[in-house]
Amino acid sequence: MKINIWLITGITGLFLVNHPADTQADIGIGVGRIHINVGDRPHFVIDARPTFIYIPELGYSVAIESPYNFIYFDGYYYISRDGNWYISPHYGGPWDFVSIERLPHAIRAHRWEEIRRFRDREYQKHDRKYWEERNRQDEHDRKDGRDQLHEDNRDRRNDRNR
């Protein structure tokens, strides 16, 4: 019995360490099985990376023509839906719940009506082709940054192994 308790504690601890603090775990022990319920992750259908517009007044990018209230800020994607916020390092997810208190101040400082006004005003300064090209360049720059980071890490590992 003590082994089962330690096993449950260990599994739960590993899960909670690798997930946001807002995640809740519900542990149930059945006959011969262990069930850990961590709630359902939200599912958003996003077939391709949305086109984002950088809003200088806000300091982050906001998606256009997206079915979701989408923000890209500091390497993370944020979606606001039904009064809740979700975060992911990739536009396709997986998405984790994030409380309003844990949102970056730059995001929570503005209501969606205000964010949309900034976005629409910035969008009208240029044509759609401009934003699509800029979005492609931004994605290319992010990919280059990730590739450079991986290369730097590989070089450090090789230096340690010599």
C-alpha positions as CSV (number, residue, x, y, z in Angstrom):
1,M,0.0,0.0,0.0
2,K,2.8,2.4,0.8
3,I,4.3,1.8,-2.6
4,N,1.0,2.8,-4.3
5,I,0.9,6.0,-2.3
6,W,4.5,6.9,-3.2
7,L,3.8,6.0,-6.9
8,I,0.7,8.2,-7.0
9,T,2.5,11.1,-5.3
10,G,5.5,10.8,-7.7
11,I,3.3,10.7,-10.8
12,T,1.2,13.6,-9.6
13,G,4.3,15.6,-8.7
14,L,5.9,15.0,-12.1
15,F,2.8,16.0,-13.9
16,L,2.3,19.2,-11.9
17,V,6.0,20.2,-12.3
18,N,5.6,20.0,-16.1
19,H,2.3,21.9,-16.3
20,P,1.2,25.4,-15.3
21,A,0.3,26.1,-11.7
22,D,-3.3,26.6,-12.7
23,T,-3.7,22.9,-13.5
24,Q,-5.6,20.9,-11.0
25,A,-5.2,17.1,-10.5
26,D,-7.9,14.8,-9.2
27,I,-6.5,11.4,-8.1
28,G,-8.7,8.4,-7.7
29,I,-7.7,4.9,-6.8
30,G,-9.7,2.0,-8.1
31,V,-9.2,-1.7,-7.6
32,G,-5.9,-2.5,-9.3
33,R,-5.7,0.8,-11.2
34,I,-4.8,4.5,-10.7
35,H,-6.7,7.3,-12.4
36,I,-5.3,10.8,-12.6
37,N,-7.8,13.4,-14.0
38,V,-6.2,16.7,-14.9
39,G,-9.2,18.1,-16.7
40,D,-9.7,18.6,-20.4
41,R,-7.3,20.7,-22.4
42,P,-9.1,23.2,-24.7
43,H,-9.2,22.3,-28.3
44,F,-8.9,25.0,-30.9
45,V,-9.0,24.2,-34.6
46,I,-6.2,26.2,-36.3
47,D,-5.2,24.9,-39.7
48,A,-2.5,27.5,-40.4
49,R,-0.6,30.2,-38.6
50,P,-2.8,33.3,-38.5
51,T,-1.6,36.5,-40.0
52,F,-0.5,38.9,-37.2
53,I,-0.2,42.6,-37.1
54,Y,2.3,44.1,-34.7
55,I,0.7,47.0,-32.7
56,P,3.5,49.3,-31.5
57,E,1.3,51.0,-28.9
58,L,0.6,47.6,-27.3
59,G,3.9,45.9,-27.8
60,Y,2.6,42.7,-29.2
61,S,0.9,41.2,-32.3
62,V,-2.8,40.6,-32.8
63,A,-4.3,38.2,-35.4
64,I,-6.5,39.3,-38.2
65,E,-9.2,37.3,-39.8
66,S,-9.1,34.6,-37.1
67,P,-12.1,33.0,-35.4
68,Y,-10.2,33.4,-32.1
69,N,-9.0,36.4,-30.2
70,F,-5.3,35.6,-30.8
71,I,-2.2,37.5,-29.5
72,Y,1.5,36.7,-30.1
73,F,3.7,38.1,-27.3
74,D,7.2,37.3,-26.1
75,G,7.4,33.9,-27.8
76,Y,4.0,32.7,-26.8
77,Y,0.5,32.6,-28.3
78,Y,-2.5,33.6,-26.3
79,I,-6.2,33.0,-27.0
80,S,-9.1,34.5,-25.2
81,R,-12.3,32.6,-25.4
82,D,-15.5,32.7,-23.3
83,G,-13.8,34.8,-20.6
84,N,-10.8,32.5,-20.3
85,W,-7.3,32.8,-21.4
86,Y,-5.1,30.0,-22.9
87,I,-1.3,29.9,-23.7
88,S,0.9,27.9,-26.0
89,P,4.4,28.1,-27.4
90,H,2.9,27.1,-30.8
91,Y,-0.1,28.5,-32.6
92,G,-1.5,25.0,-33.0
93,G,-1.3,24.1,-29.3
94,P,-1.4,22.3,-27.0
95,W,-3.2,25.0,-25.0
96,D,-3.0,25.4,-21.3
97,F,-5.3,27.5,-19.2
98,V,-3.7,30.7,-17.8
99,S,-5.4,32.8,-15.1
100,I,-5.8,36.5,-15.8
101,E,-3.4,37.3,-12.9
102,R,-0.7,35.3,-14.7
103,L,-1.1,37.0,-18.1
104,P,1.6,39.5,-19.0
105,H,0.7,43.0,-17.9
106,A,0.8,44.3,-21.4
107,I,-2.0,41.9,-22.4
108,R,-4.3,42.2,-19.3
109,A,-3.9,46.0,-19.3
110,H,-6.3,46.3,-22.3
111,R,-9.8,45.2,-23.1
112,W,-10.5,43.4,-26.4
113,E,-12.5,46.3,-27.7
114,E,-9.5,48.5,-27.3
115,I,-7.1,45.9,-28.7
116,R,-9.3,45.6,-31.8
117,R,-9.4,49.3,-32.3
118,F,-5.6,49.5,-32.3
119,R,-5.4,46.4,-34.6
120,D,-7.9,47.8,-37.1
121,R,-6.2,51.2,-37.2
122,E,-2.8,49.7,-37.7
123,Y,-4.2,47.3,-40.4
124,Q,-5.7,50.2,-42.4
125,K,-2.2,51.8,-42.7
126,H,-1.1,49.1,-45.2
127,D,-2.7,46.7,-47.7
128,R,-3.2,43.0,-47.0
129,K,-0.2,42.0,-49.1
130,Y,2.1,44.0,-46.9
131,W,0.9,42.2,-43.7
132,E,1.1,38.8,-45.3
133,E,4.7,39.4,-46.4
134,R,5.7,40.9,-43.0
135,N,4.1,37.9,-41.3
136,R,6.1,35.5,-43.5
137,Q,9.3,37.4,-42.6
138,D,8.4,37.3,-38.9
139,E,7.9,33.5,-39.0
140,H,11.2,33.1,-40.9
141,D,13.0,35.2,-38.2
142,R,11.5,33.1,-35.4
143,K,12.5,29.9,-37.1
144,D,16.1,31.3,-37.6
145,G,16.2,32.2,-33.9
146,R,15.1,28.7,-32.9
147,D,17.7,27.1,-35.3
148,Q,20.4,29.4,-33.9
149,L,19.4,28.5,-30.3
150,H,19.6,24.8,-31.2
151,E,23.0,25.3,-32.9
152,D,24.4,27.2,-29.9
153,N,23.2,24.5,-27.5
154,R,24.8,21.8,-29.7
155,D,28.1,23.7,-29.7
156,R,28.1,24.0,-25.9
157,R,27.4,20.3,-25.5
158,N,30.3,19.5,-27.9
159,D,32.6,21.8,-26.0
160,R,31.8,20.1,-22.7
161,N,32.4,16.7,-24.2
162,R,35.9,17.5,-25.5
